[in-house]
């Protein structure tokens, strides 16, 4: 595993949402101006995977957005999930680990992340084990979804410090 041995992990309070995290989310989620159901059984999303409107109401089929609004929503949502990672795993991390965990949490949700074996391993400071846990989150409706498998591999690669 590649880690930056020259500097210690950063205290969680000092970690911030990086532009690279937002770019990674944008690429993983892709953009749609109309609400869609991303995978069968999921909730409607629009923009870059947002499930909530600015007023907090759920996205409904038929809802639309614009690229500027979608970027505002992406930042709002990513910030929310960054706070969830900090709250549920208040341990030092490298920025690339934090980014990978925020991207995962954006996709699986706060309660799934906070209640996961991954969060437990992270809190036990089993960083390698926590990164490996990312790969387990490639299912929707009990079935492996190729797009999720590819996304998880990218997040895992980032988590272990081998991302772009």
N, C-alpha and C positions, 0 to 999 in steps of 0.2 A: 504494500500500500504506500502511496506517495503522500507524505505529510510534510509540512514545512517545519523542520526540526529547529530552525533558527529562531522561531518566535513561539511563545506559548499560545495556547488557545485563549480567545478573548472572553472576558466575563460576559455573560449573556446580556446584561444591561447595556454594554457597550456596542452590541451588534445592531446594525441598522439594515433596513431593506435596501439592497443594492440594485442599481439599474440592471445589472446582469440577471438578477432574479426576475425582474419584471419582463425582460426580454425572453427569458426561458419560459415563463408562464405564457406570454403572448404566442410564442412558437408552438408550445404544447397544446394550448387551448384552441388555437386558430380563431379567426374572427368571423362572426356572422351578424348581419344587421337585423335579422329576424329571429325570434325565439325558436329554438329547436329542442328536441329531446335527443341528447347526445348518444345515449345508449338505451336500449329498451328498459323500461322500468325506472329510469332516472327522472329528475325534475326538469322543467324547462329552463334553458339557459339562453343568454344572448350576449353579444359583444365577445369578450374573451372568457366565456364560461361563467359569467355572473348569474347568480340565482335570485338576487334581490335588487329591487329598484332603489333609487336614492331615498325614497320615503320609507324603506324597510319592507314594503309589500313584496310578496313573491313575484317573480317573473311569470307571466302567463303566455300561453301560446297566442300569437298575434302581436305581442309586444315587439317594438322595434327600437333600434338605437342608431347612433352615428359613431364614426371613429373617434372623435374627440370625447364624447360621453363614455364610450366603451373604455377609453384609456383612464378616465377619471374613476370609473367603477373598478377597473383593474387595480389601480393604486389603493383605493379604499379597501377592497377585498383582501388584497395581498397584505396590507398593513394589519388588518384584523387577524389574519392567520399567522403573521409574524408575532403578534402579541400572544397568540395562543401557544405557539412553540415556546416562547420565553416563559410563559406561566406554567406550562406543563412539564417543561424540561429546563429548569433554571440552572444549568451547568455550563461551564465554559465550552465554547466551540470555536472552530475555525470558521471564518466567513463562508467558505464553500460548503461546509457541513450545514450551517444555518440555512443557507440558500436552498440546499437540497430538501431539508426538512420543511421549509416554508412551502416550496413547490408541491411536495407530497400532501401537506395539510390543506393547501388550497383545493386540491382535487378530492381528497377523501373526507374532509371535514374535521372540525375541531374535536368533537367528541370521539370520533374514531381514532384520531392521533393521540389524544390525551389518555385514552383507555387502552392503548396498544402495548404489545410486547416491545415494540420499538422504543416507545417513550420510557418504559421501565429500564431497558438496556441503556438508554441514553442517561437516565438518572443514576444508573449504577456506574456510569462512565465507561461502559463497554461500547466505545465509539465504533469499532469495526463491526461488532454485532448489530448495533443500531443501523449502520449503513446497509448491512446485508438484509435487514428486515424490510427495507424499501422494496426489494425484489418480490416480496410476498404479496404486494398489493396490486396484482395485475388481473383481478377478476371483477366482473360485474354480473350480478344475478347468478353467482356461483360458477360462471364460465370464464375461462381465460379469454381475454380480449387482446388481440395482437397489438393494437395501438397502445394499450396500457402497458403491455410487456415492454415495448420499445421505449415508452416514456420512463418506466421504472429503471430500465438499464441506463438511460441518460442521467436520471437523478442519482442512481447509485455511483456512476462514474464520477459525477460532480462531488458527491459526498466523500468519496475516498481520495479526492484531490487530483483526479486525472481528467477532469473536465476541461473544456476549451478555455 
